[in-house]
């Protein structure tokens, strides 16, 4: 696992190579814990740059009815505030960039209809991972304060009762993982998007890769990575994973991406925009669909 993380850190931050392969059948949580996670790779240059001090950190951003120029938050936020919102090539590419850099944000988002339907296990797993994703000094735990800040950062002002969960223990001051192992990587290809008031609804196809896809040769990689290597005309993975990542993103921009790649499922989320923080979205719901071979979540 550490070897994989090192490989990906040299790339454009694909993500600790931590989120690939076929999605597990129950929500987004990995299989039974086996190994303590290593510190994740932090994005070198986030797609969504923090906004100015006004509005303040975490403050919701109402969509601009005119899509006026000068919108803060980077190109993705600006594109989302346009009147003619559509899942076009530009927006597909901007979301690919965003979720490649913010690699756990959608990958581990738990399935929920509203705050009341969030399970303690899924929620604690997500918040813990988002907290360590945003630090370069992973100490083997996340403090209660860091947990609460991260919870508000991605899910807004929801109620949460601190305590142990399937994936970590809580001693009143900090969360300590019982251990687990991340698997592979996932890319999210926007297929539909709409807006109602200040709430967006977006659907993404999931394209998954095995844990060792970015290190193994042609005979040993997944069908999806084999398609990438065919595109590049290679039989051995190049030393620099950026080559494969660049090819994956280019292939996902094509209209026939779903004929080239095997679909690993679909995720539909609702979110509001925020300024003043690295991530651009506060999520208000998440629904996942998996291919029949994965079973019902």
Secondary structure, 3 states (H helix, E strand, C coil): CHHHHHHHHCCCCCCCCCCECCCCCCCCCCCCCCCCCCCCCCCCCCCCCCCCCCCCCCEECCCCCCCCCCCCCHHHHHHHCCCCCCCCHHHHHHHHHHHHHCCCCCCCCCCECCHHHCCHHHHHHHHHHHHHHCCCCCCCCEEHHHHHHHHHHHHCCCCCCCCCECCEEECCCEEEECCCCCCCEEEEEEEEEEEECCEEEEEEEEEEECCCCCCCEHHHCCHHHHHHHHHHCCCECCCCCHHHHHHHHHHHCCCCHHHHCCCCCEEEEEEEEEECCCCCEEEEEEEEECCHHHCCC
